[in-house]
Structures are given as structure tokens and as C-alpha cells.
Amino acid sequence: MDAKRILNFLRDVAANNNRPWFQEHKGEYEAIRADFENGIAKAIGMIAEFDPSIAHLSVKDCTYRFYRDTRFSQDKSPYKTHLGAYIAAKGKKALHGGYYLHLEPGHCLVACGNYWLPTNILTACRNEIMGNEDEWLKCVESDEFIKYYGCDMEPCAYADAWDEKQGFGLDRLKTCPAGFPRDYEYVKYLRLKNYCCWHRLPDNFFEGDQWLKKVEPMLKAAKPMMDFMNSVIDDYE
């Protein structure tokens, strides 16, 4: 991908987020969009080699509209200032976890896992952690997982968690969830309200084609954790 061109255009959108400007520069949008989608097509092919469950996906299955839904937002800016793709076997709206790639000036990142889980599914996930503790710890305390997603789980737990270099769990309870033992050795994992891990990337990370080789070990490191949770979540979908 020509990441520099993509991010420069997104900066221009942020500075000129209105329809007249966008219409004047729609040709540039279509060019950078095509470049981004070509990169996502390559990413789908790369991921499918170690996760065949996503091999059936098309680029359209994984990408989002650039136009914002402003109906319920005080911010009426019509366009997004990022490009993202969520590569998930059961689709963008499913609870089944997937792989997320995000391009935004100063905020590029990769993320994996499950987000916005209903309470009943969270409870089932927590029970699964306690019931299969050794397997869970192999997923989230492996050297590779810690390398890309490890953090002090307390500082990572606040609304601006995306601004942290890396982490696991965007939101969490302040105390142990009701019905679970407060003295459980690994209660920090029970307090999570989602099972999403992320790793921030420099703006030049997606430049060219080498980023595919660099991002592959990051996604592979998160897959065991995601598979563990998907095995529970899939019982509810």
C-alpha cells in the first residue's frame, strides 16, 4: 500500500470534513480506497493460510462505508478520518471475533478478538476461563502474546485505552464480577468486559508490501486467545 498517500488524504479529510471539498477530491478518495482494498485482499489471503475459517471472505465483507452515520451524534462531520477492515469469519456484525486493521494518522493499529459481548456470554467466557485455566494461560501468557499485547492491565483499562502502545481488554469492571470468587488468582481476566487485544503501529508500518510479513506474527500471537473465546461465543450464535 501507499500508506503515505492514504494517510495524507485522511489528514486532508480531517481538515476539510465537508461535502463540497470531498466532491472536489473524490478521485483521490477512490484511488486511495482502491489501494487500501487491494492491501486488505492480500491480508485476507495471508491470514487464510493460518486461519482457513476466513478464506471465504471478500474485501467487501471486511470493509466499512467511509460516510459517517450522524443521526445520533453531535458531531455532524460527514466522513470518517480512518480506514479500517475487520476480517472475521462470521462477518462484521457477528460476536465471533476477528482481526482488525486500522489506518489513521497517528493512530494506526492492529487488533484481534471480541468486543461488545452481552452479559450472558461474558459470564460463559469467564466460566470457561476458570474451567480451563491452564489452556487459557497458555493463550494469554505466552511469550508471543505478551510481546505484542502484554501490559499492566490496570493502566490499560480506561476509555482512551487505544492510545496505549498495546494492551488487552478495552473495558473492565472495577471489582470481581458478581457470582465469581474475589480471591481467584487470575481474577484480572474475569474483570474484562471484552476480549480484545491491540498493538499500535507507526504511520509508515503499512507502506509497501512488507507489512504483511510484519503483521502476520502479531495476528498469529492473538489467534489462540481468540479461538478460546470463539469456542464459547459460537454456542450462542
ChimeraX commands (.cxc) that place a marker at each C-alpha (Angstrom):
marker #1 position 0.00,0.00,0.00 radius 0.5
marker #1 position 0.98,3.60,-0.47 radius 0.5
marker #1 position 0.38,4.36,3.21 radius 0.5
marker #1 position 1.85,7.84,2.96 radius 0.5
marker #1 position -0.66,8.82,0.27 radius 0.5
marker #1 position -3.55,7.23,2.17 radius 0.5
marker #1 position -2.70,8.96,5.44 radius 0.5
marker #1 position -2.11,12.32,3.74 radius 0.5
marker #1 position -5.58,12.12,2.24 radius 0.5
marker #1 position -7.09,11.23,5.62 radius 0.5
marker #1 position -5.34,14.24,7.16 radius 0.5
marker #1 position -6.87,16.42,4.45 radius 0.5
marker #1 position -10.31,14.97,5.18 radius 0.5
marker #1 position -9.90,15.77,8.87 radius 0.5
marker #1 position -9.05,19.37,7.98 radius 0.5
marker #1 position -11.82,19.70,5.36 radius 0.5
marker #1 position -14.61,17.42,6.52 radius 0.5
marker #1 position -17.41,18.70,4.33 radius 0.5
marker #1 position -19.20,17.52,1.20 radius 0.5
marker #1 position -18.08,20.24,-1.25 radius 0.5
marker #1 position -14.39,19.59,-0.53 radius 0.5
marker #1 position -14.86,15.83,-0.69 radius 0.5
marker #1 position -16.65,16.01,-4.03 radius 0.5
marker #1 position -13.76,18.03,-5.46 radius 0.5
marker #1 position -11.30,15.37,-4.28 radius 0.5
marker #1 position -13.40,12.26,-4.86 radius 0.5
marker #1 position -10.98,10.97,-7.47 radius 0.5
marker #1 position -8.20,10.89,-4.88 radius 0.5
marker #1 position -10.51,9.13,-2.43 radius 0.5
marker #1 position -11.33,6.46,-4.99 radius 0.5
marker #1 position -7.62,5.94,-5.68 radius 0.5
marker #1 position -6.58,5.55,-2.05 radius 0.5
marker #1 position -9.65,3.41,-1.33 radius 0.5
marker #1 position -8.73,1.04,-4.17 radius 0.5
marker #1 position -5.17,0.84,-2.86 radius 0.5
marker #1 position -6.37,0.10,0.67 radius 0.5
marker #1 position -8.78,-2.58,-0.53 radius 0.5
marker #1 position -6.03,-4.22,-2.58 radius 0.5
marker #1 position -3.97,-4.40,0.62 radius 0.5
marker #1 position -6.88,-5.94,2.52 radius 0.5
marker #1 position -7.33,-8.55,-0.22 radius 0.5
marker #1 position -3.70,-9.55,0.30 radius 0.5
marker #1 position -4.22,-9.61,4.07 radius 0.5
marker #1 position -7.20,-11.95,3.72 radius 0.5
marker #1 position -5.05,-14.29,1.62 radius 0.5
marker #1 position -2.22,-14.18,4.16 radius 0.5
marker #1 position -4.48,-14.80,7.17 radius 0.5
marker #1 position -6.31,-17.63,5.41 radius 0.5
marker #1 position -3.04,-19.57,5.32 radius 0.5
marker #1 position -3.09,-19.97,9.12 radius 0.5
marker #1 position -6.82,-19.40,9.70 radius 0.5
marker #1 position -8.82,-21.09,6.91 radius 0.5
marker #1 position -12.10,-20.03,8.55 radius 0.5
marker #1 position -11.82,-16.59,6.90 radius 0.5
marker #1 position -10.82,-17.81,3.42 radius 0.5
marker #1 position -14.35,-17.29,2.02 radius 0.5
marker #1 position -14.39,-13.56,2.80 radius 0.5
marker #1 position -14.27,-10.84,0.17 radius 0.5
marker #1 position -12.90,-7.36,0.71 radius 0.5
marker #1 position -16.46,-6.03,0.77 radius 0.5
marker #1 position -17.25,-8.39,3.66 radius 0.5
marker #1 position -14.50,-6.78,5.73 radius 0.5
marker #1 position -14.52,-3.04,4.97 radius 0.5
marker #1 position -16.79,-0.19,6.01 radius 0.5
marker #1 position -18.52,2.79,4.43 radius 0.5
marker #1 position -16.48,5.98,4.56 radius 0.5
marker #1 position -19.60,8.01,5.22 radius 0.5
marker #1 position -20.46,8.50,8.89 radius 0.5
marker #1 position -23.90,7.85,10.35 radius 0.5
marker #1 position -24.52,11.20,12.03 radius 0.5
marker #1 position -28.14,10.65,13.06 radius 0.5
marker #1 position -27.38,10.13,16.75 radius 0.5
marker #1 position -24.11,12.05,17.02 radius 0.5
marker #1 position -23.42,15.66,17.94 radius 0.5
marker #1 position -20.52,15.55,15.50 radius 0.5
marker #1 position -22.12,16.05,12.09 radius 0.5
marker #1 position -18.89,15.64,10.09 radius 0.5
marker #1 position -19.98,13.54,7.11 radius 0.5
marker #1 position -16.80,11.49,6.63 radius 0.5
marker #1 position -14.60,9.21,8.70 radius 0.5
marker #1 position -10.94,10.09,9.15 radius 0.5
marker #1 position -9.69,6.50,9.08 radius 0.5
marker #1 position -9.89,3.34,7.02 radius 0.5
marker #1 position -10.47,0.03,8.75 radius 0.5
marker #1 position -11.08,-3.61,7.92 radius 0.5
marker #1 position -12.47,-6.30,10.22 radius 0.5
marker #1 position -11.63,-9.76,8.94 radius 0.5
marker #1 position -14.00,-12.06,10.83 radius 0.5
marker #1 position -15.26,-15.46,9.69 radius 0.5
marker #1 position -18.90,-14.72,10.55 radius 0.5
marker #1 position -18.98,-11.13,9.37 radius 0.5
marker #1 position -18.51,-7.61,10.69 radius 0.5
marker #1 position -21.62,-7.62,12.87 radius 0.5
marker #1 position -21.18,-11.04,14.46 radius 0.5
marker #1 position -19.97,-11.56,18.02 radius 0.5
marker #1 position -17.46,-14.11,16.71 radius 0.5
marker #1 position -14.05,-12.45,16.98 radius 0.5
marker #1 position -11.75,-11.46,14.14 radius 0.5
marker #1 position -8.74,-9.46,13.01 radius 0.5
marker #1 position -8.89,-5.67,12.68 radius 0.5
marker #1 position -6.54,-3.41,10.68 radius 0.5
marker #1 position -6.80,0.35,11.18 radius 0.5
marker #1 position -5.16,3.19,9.23 radius 0.5
marker #1 position -5.45,6.67,10.74 radius 0.5
marker #1 position -2.81,9.40,11.03 radius 0.5
marker #1 position -1.07,8.92,14.37 radius 0.5
marker #1 position -3.38,6.05,15.33 radius 0.5
marker #1 position -2.56,3.07,13.11 radius 0.5
marker #1 position -3.03,-0.26,14.86 radius 0.5
marker #1 position -3.87,-3.93,14.65 radius 0.5
marker #1 position -6.40,-5.56,16.97 radius 0.5
marker #1 position -7.85,-9.03,17.49 radius 0.5
marker #1 position -10.63,-10.57,19.49 radius 0.5
marker #1 position -14.19,-9.96,20.64 radius 0.5
marker #1 position -15.91,-6.71,21.55 radius 0.5
marker #1 position -19.31,-5.66,22.99 radius 0.5
marker #1 position -20.18,-9.09,24.39 radius 0.5
marker #1 position -23.58,-9.42,26.12 radius 0.5
marker #1 position -23.56,-10.18,29.85 radius 0.5
marker #1 position -24.70,-13.78,29.49 radius 0.5
marker #1 position -21.89,-14.54,27.03 radius 0.5
marker #1 position -19.34,-12.76,29.21 radius 0.5
marker #1 position -20.42,-14.95,32.10 radius 0.5
marker #1 position -19.96,-18.05,29.96 radius 0.5
marker #1 position -16.50,-16.84,28.89 radius 0.5
marker #1 position -15.49,-16.24,32.50 radius 0.5
marker #1 position -16.68,-19.70,33.48 radius 0.5
marker #1 position -14.67,-21.16,30.61 radius 0.5
marker #1 position -11.53,-19.38,31.83 radius 0.5
marker #1 position -11.95,-20.84,35.31 radius 0.5
marker #1 position -12.85,-24.28,33.97 radius 0.5
marker #1 position -9.90,-24.42,31.55 radius 0.5
marker #1 position -7.40,-22.25,33.34 radius 0.5
marker #1 position -4.24,-23.92,32.05 radius 0.5
marker #1 position -5.36,-23.67,28.43 radius 0.5
marker #1 position -6.32,-20.01,28.90 radius 0.5
marker #1 position -2.98,-19.09,30.43 radius 0.5
marker #1 position -1.17,-20.71,27.53 radius 0.5
marker #1 position -3.10,-18.34,25.25 radius 0.5
marker #1 position -2.64,-15.04,27.10 radius 0.5
marker #1 position 0.63,-15.52,28.95 radius 0.5
marker #1 position 2.69,-16.95,26.10 radius 0.5
marker #1 position 5.85,-15.07,25.18 radius 0.5
marker #1 position 4.41,-14.04,21.81 radius 0.5
marker #1 position 1.12,-12.74,23.23 radius 0.5
marker #1 position 2.92,-10.72,25.89 radius 0.5
marker #1 position 5.37,-9.37,23.32 radius 0.5
marker #1 position 2.62,-7.75,21.25 radius 0.5
marker #1 position -0.28,-7.30,23.69 radius 0.5
marker #1 position 1.07,-7.51,27.21 radius 0.5
marker #1 position 0.53,-4.60,29.58 radius 0.5
marker #1 position -0.09,-3.64,33.15 radius 0.5
marker #1 position -3.79,-4.43,33.00 radius 0.5
marker #1 position -4.80,-1.61,35.31 radius 0.5
marker #1 position -3.47,1.37,33.30 radius 0.5
marker #1 position -4.86,-0.19,30.11 radius 0.5
marker #1 position -8.39,-0.08,31.47 radius 0.5
marker #1 position -9.89,3.28,30.60 radius 0.5
marker #1 position -11.77,4.99,27.80 radius 0.5
marker #1 position -8.63,6.05,25.92 radius 0.5
marker #1 position -7.03,2.61,26.01 radius 0.5
marker #1 position -6.46,2.73,22.25 radius 0.5
marker #1 position -3.84,5.40,22.95 radius 0.5
marker #1 position -1.72,2.90,24.86 radius 0.5
marker #1 position 1.10,1.28,22.87 radius 0.5
marker #1 position -0.51,-2.14,23.33 radius 0.5
marker #1 position -2.88,-3.92,25.64 radius 0.5
marker #1 position -5.57,-6.49,26.35 radius 0.5
marker #1 position -9.10,-5.56,27.39 radius 0.5
marker #1 position -10.51,-2.16,26.45 radius 0.5
marker #1 position -13.01,-2.09,29.32 radius 0.5
marker #1 position -13.18,-3.86,32.64 radius 0.5
marker #1 position -15.10,-3.99,35.87 radius 0.5
marker #1 position -13.61,-2.24,38.89 radius 0.5
marker #1 position -14.19,-5.33,41.03 radius 0.5
marker #1 position -14.76,-9.04,40.54 radius 0.5
marker #1 position -17.99,-9.80,38.62 radius 0.5
marker #1 position -20.92,-10.94,40.73 radius 0.5
marker #1 position -21.05,-14.67,41.35 radius 0.5
marker #1 position -17.30,-15.24,40.94 radius 0.5
marker #1 position -14.73,-15.71,43.73 radius 0.5
marker #1 position -12.96,-12.46,44.61 radius 0.5
marker #1 position -9.86,-14.33,45.71 radius 0.5
marker #1 position -9.42,-16.13,42.38 radius 0.5
marker #1 position -5.74,-15.95,41.40 radius 0.5
marker #1 position -6.48,-14.75,37.87 radius 0.5
marker #1 position -9.44,-12.51,38.65 radius 0.5
marker #1 position -7.98,-9.81,36.36 radius 0.5
marker #1 position -9.17,-11.87,33.40 radius 0.5
marker #1 position -12.66,-12.26,34.86 radius 0.5
marker #1 position -13.00,-8.48,35.18 radius 0.5
marker #1 position -12.63,-7.96,31.43 radius 0.5
marker #1 position -15.78,-6.78,29.65 radius 0.5
marker #1 position -14.34,-7.70,26.26 radius 0.5
marker #1 position -11.53,-9.89,24.99 radius 0.5
marker #1 position -9.89,-7.53,22.53 radius 0.5
marker #1 position -6.13,-7.07,22.28 radius 0.5
marker #1 position -4.35,-4.37,20.26 radius 0.5
marker #1 position -0.95,-3.13,19.19 radius 0.5
marker #1 position -0.26,0.41,18.00 radius 0.5
marker #1 position 1.80,0.86,14.83 radius 0.5
marker #1 position 3.84,3.73,13.34 radius 0.5
marker #1 position 2.33,5.56,10.38 radius 0.5
marker #1 position 4.86,4.07,7.98 radius 0.5
marker #1 position 4.09,0.47,9.02 radius 0.5
marker #1 position 1.70,-0.22,6.14 radius 0.5
marker #1 position 3.98,1.22,3.46 radius 0.5
marker #1 position 4.69,-1.15,0.56 radius 0.5
marker #1 position 4.05,-4.90,0.88 radius 0.5
marker #1 position 6.45,-5.86,3.67 radius 0.5
marker #1 position 3.83,-5.02,6.29 radius 0.5
marker #1 position 2.09,-8.31,5.52 radius 0.5
marker #1 position 5.07,-10.28,6.81 radius 0.5
marker #1 position 5.42,-7.99,9.82 radius 0.5
marker #1 position 1.77,-8.14,10.84 radius 0.5
marker #1 position 1.45,-11.92,10.44 radius 0.5
marker #1 position 3.18,-12.86,13.75 radius 0.5
marker #1 position 1.07,-10.27,15.58 radius 0.5
marker #1 position -2.15,-11.88,14.37 radius 0.5
marker #1 position -0.88,-15.40,14.98 radius 0.5
marker #1 position 0.02,-14.46,18.56 radius 0.5
marker #1 position -3.58,-13.42,19.25 radius 0.5
marker #1 position -5.30,-16.31,17.48 radius 0.5
marker #1 position -5.19,-18.84,20.38 radius 0.5
marker #1 position -6.88,-16.34,22.72 radius 0.5
marker #1 position -9.48,-15.52,20.09 radius 0.5
marker #1 position -10.12,-19.19,19.31 radius 0.5
marker #1 position -10.60,-19.89,23.01 radius 0.5
marker #1 position -13.30,-17.23,23.26 radius 0.5
marker #1 position -14.89,-18.01,19.91 radius 0.5
marker #1 position -15.40,-21.60,21.04 radius 0.5
marker #1 position -17.69,-20.23,23.75 radius 0.5
marker #1 position -19.32,-17.45,21.76 radius 0.5
marker #1 position -20.18,-19.70,18.82 radius 0.5
marker #1 position -22.56,-21.66,21.08 radius 0.5
marker #1 position -24.73,-18.52,21.25 radius 0.5
marker #1 position -24.76,-17.59,17.56 radius 0.5
marker link #1:1,2 radius 0.2
marker link #1:2,3 radius 0.2
marker link #1:3,4 radius 0.2
marker link #1:4,5 radius 0.2
marker link #1:5,6 radius 0.2
marker link #1:6,7 radius 0.2
marker link #1:7,8 radius 0.2
marker link #1:8,9 radius 0.2
marker link #1:9,10 radius 0.2
marker link #1:10,11 radius 0.2
marker link #1:11,12 radius 0.2
marker link #1:12,13 radius 0.2
marker link #1:13,14 radius 0.2
marker link #1:14,15 radius 0.2
marker link #1:15,16 radius 0.2
marker link #1:16,17 radius 0.2
marker link #1:17,18 radius 0.2
marker link #1:18,19 radius 0.2
marker link #1:19,20 radius 0.2
marker link #1:20,21 radius 0.2
marker link #1:21,22 radius 0.2
marker link #1:22,23 radius 0.2
marker link #1:23,24 radius 0.2
marker link #1:24,25 radius 0.2
marker link #1:25,26 radius 0.2
marker link #1:26,27 radius 0.2
marker link #1:27,28 radius 0.2
marker link #1:28,29 radius 0.2
marker link #1:29,30 radius 0.2
marker link #1:30,31 radius 0.2
marker link #1:31,32 radius 0.2
marker link #1:32,33 radius 0.2
marker link #1:33,34 radius 0.2
marker link #1:34,35 radius 0.2
marker link #1:35,36 radius 0.2
marker link #1:36,37 radius 0.2
marker link #1:37,38 radius 0.2
marker link #1:38,39 radius 0.2
marker link #1:39,40 radius 0.2
marker link #1:40,41 radius 0.2
marker link #1:41,42 radius 0.2
marker link #1:42,43 radius 0.2
marker link #1:43,44 radius 0.2
marker link #1:44,45 radius 0.2
marker link #1:45,46 radius 0.2
marker link #1:46,47 radius 0.2
marker link #1:47,48 radius 0.2
marker link #1:48,49 radius 0.2
marker link #1:49,50 radius 0.2
marker link #1:50,51 radius 0.2
marker link #1:51,52 radius 0.2
marker link #1:52,53 radius 0.2
marker link #1:53,54 radius 0.2
marker link #1:54,55 radius 0.2
marker link #1:55,56 radius 0.2
marker link #1:56,57 radius 0.2
marker link #1:57,58 radius 0.2
marker link #1:58,59 radius 0.2
marker link #1:59,60 radius 0.2
marker link #1:60,61 radius 0.2
marker link #1:61,62 radius 0.2
marker link #1:62,63 radius 0.2
marker link #1:63,64 radius 0.2
marker link #1:64,65 radius 0.2
marker link #1:65,66 radius 0.2
marker link #1:66,67 radius 0.2
marker link #1:67,68 radius 0.2
marker link #1:68,69 radius 0.2
marker link #1:69,70 radius 0.2
marker link #1:70,71 radius 0.2
marker link #1:71,72 radius 0.2
marker link #1:72,73 radius 0.2
marker link #1:73,74 radius 0.2
marker link #1:74,75 radius 0.2
marker link #1:75,76 radius 0.2
marker link #1:76,77 radius 0.2
marker link #1:77,78 radius 0.2
marker link #1:78,79 radius 0.2
marker link #1:79,80 radius 0.2
marker link #1:80,81 radius 0.2
marker link #1:81,82 radius 0.2
marker link #1:82,83 radius 0.2
marker link #1:83,84 radius 0.2
marker link #1:84,85 radius 0.2
marker link #1:85,86 radius 0.2
marker link #1:86,87 radius 0.2
marker link #1:87,88 radius 0.2
marker link #1:88,89 radius 0.2
marker link #1:89,90 radius 0.2
marker link #1:90,91 radius 0.2
marker link #1:91,92 radius 0.2
marker link #1:92,93 radius 0.2
marker link #1:93,94 radius 0.2
marker link #1:94,95 radius 0.2
marker link #1:95,96 radius 0.2
marker link #1:96,97 radius 0.2
marker link #1:97,98 radius 0.2
marker link #1:98,99 radius 0.2
marker link #1:99,100 radius 0.2
marker link #1:100,101 radius 0.2
marker link #1:101,102 radius 0.2
marker link #1:102,103 radius 0.2
marker link #1:103,104 radius 0.2
marker link #1:104,105 radius 0.2
marker link #1:105,106 radius 0.2
marker link #1:106,107 radius 0.2
marker link #1:107,108 radius 0.2
marker link #1:108,109 radius 0.2
marker link #1:109,110 radius 0.2
marker link #1:110,111 radius 0.2
marker link #1:111,112 radius 0.2
marker link #1:112,113 radius 0.2
marker link #1:113,114 radius 0.2
marker link #1:114,115 radius 0.2
marker link #1:115,116 radius 0.2
marker link #1:116,117 radius 0.2
marker link #1:117,118 radius 0.2
marker link #1:118,119 radius 0.2
marker link #1:119,120 radius 0.2
marker link #1:120,121 radius 0.2
marker link #1:121,122 radius 0.2
marker link #1:122,123 radius 0.2
marker link #1:123,124 radius 0.2
marker link #1:124,125 radius 0.2
marker link #1:125,126 radius 0.2
marker link #1:126,127 radius 0.2
marker link #1:127,128 radius 0.2
marker link #1:128,129 radius 0.2
marker link #1:129,130 radius 0.2
marker link #1:130,131 radius 0.2
marker link #1:131,132 radius 0.2
marker link #1:132,133 radius 0.2
marker link #1:133,134 radius 0.2
marker link #1:134,135 radius 0.2
marker link #1:135,136 radius 0.2
marker link #1:136,137 radius 0.2
marker link #1:137,138 radius 0.2
marker link #1:138,139 radius 0.2
marker link #1:139,140 radius 0.2
marker link #1:140,141 radius 0.2
marker link #1:141,142 radius 0.2
marker link #1:142,143 radius 0.2
marker link #1:143,144 radius 0.2
marker link #1:144,145 radius 0.2
marker link #1:145,146 radius 0.2
marker link #1:146,147 radius 0.2
marker link #1:147,148 radius 0.2
marker link #1:148,149 radius 0.2
marker link #1:149,150 radius 0.2
marker link #1:150,151 radius 0.2
marker link #1:151,152 radius 0.2
marker link #1:152,153 radius 0.2
marker link #1:153,154 radius 0.2
marker link #1:154,155 radius 0.2
marker link #1:155,156 radius 0.2
marker link #1:156,157 radius 0.2
marker link #1:157,158 radius 0.2
marker link #1:158,159 radius 0.2
marker link #1:159,160 radius 0.2
marker link #1:160,161 radius 0.2
marker link #1:161,162 radius 0.2
marker link #1:162,163 radius 0.2
marker link #1:163,164 radius 0.2
marker link #1:164,165 radius 0.2
marker link #1:165,166 radius 0.2
marker link #1:166,167 radius 0.2
marker link #1:167,168 radius 0.2
marker link #1:168,169 radius 0.2
marker link #1:169,170 radius 0.2
marker link #1:170,171 radius 0.2
marker link #1:171,172 radius 0.2
marker link #1:172,173 radius 0.2
marker link #1:173,174 radius 0.2
marker link #1:174,175 radius 0.2
marker link #1:175,176 radius 0.2
marker link #1:176,177 radius 0.2
marker link #1:177,178 radius 0.2
marker link #1:178,179 radius 0.2
marker link #1:179,180 radius 0.2
marker link #1:180,181 radius 0.2
marker link #1:181,182 radius 0.2
marker link #1:182,183 radius 0.2
marker link #1:183,184 radius 0.2
marker link #1:184,185 radius 0.2
marker link #1:185,186 radius 0.2
marker link #1:186,187 radius 0.2
marker link #1:187,188 radius 0.2
marker link #1:188,189 radius 0.2
marker link #1:189,190 radius 0.2
marker link #1:190,191 radius 0.2
marker link #1:191,192 radius 0.2
marker link #1:192,193 radius 0.2
marker link #1:193,194 radius 0.2
marker link #1:194,195 radius 0.2
marker link #1:195,196 radius 0.2
marker link #1:196,197 radius 0.2
marker link #1:197,198 radius 0.2
marker link #1:198,199 radius 0.2
marker link #1:199,200 radius 0.2
marker link #1:200,201 radius 0.2
marker link #1:201,202 radius 0.2
marker link #1:202,203 radius 0.2
marker link #1:203,204 radius 0.2
marker link #1:204,205 radius 0.2
marker link #1:205,206 radius 0.2
marker link #1:206,207 radius 0.2
marker link #1:207,208 radius 0.2
marker link #1:208,209 radius 0.2
marker link #1:209,210 radius 0.2
marker link #1:210,211 radius 0.2
marker link #1:211,212 radius 0.2
marker link #1:212,213 radius 0.2
marker link #1:213,214 radius 0.2
marker link #1:214,215 radius 0.2
marker link #1:215,216 radius 0.2
marker link #1:216,217 radius 0.2
marker link #1:217,218 radius 0.2
marker link #1:218,219 radius 0.2
marker link #1:219,220 radius 0.2
marker link #1:220,221 radius 0.2
marker link #1:221,222 radius 0.2
marker link #1:222,223 radius 0.2
marker link #1:223,224 radius 0.2
marker link #1:224,225 radius 0.2
marker link #1:225,226 radius 0.2
marker link #1:226,227 radius 0.2
marker link #1:227,228 radius 0.2
marker link #1:228,229 radius 0.2
marker link #1:229,230 radius 0.2
marker link #1:230,231 radius 0.2
marker link #1:231,232 radius 0.2
marker link #1:232,233 radius 0.2
marker link #1:233,234 radius 0.2
marker link #1:234,235 radius 0.2
marker link #1:235,236 radius 0.2
marker link #1:236,237 radius 0.2
view
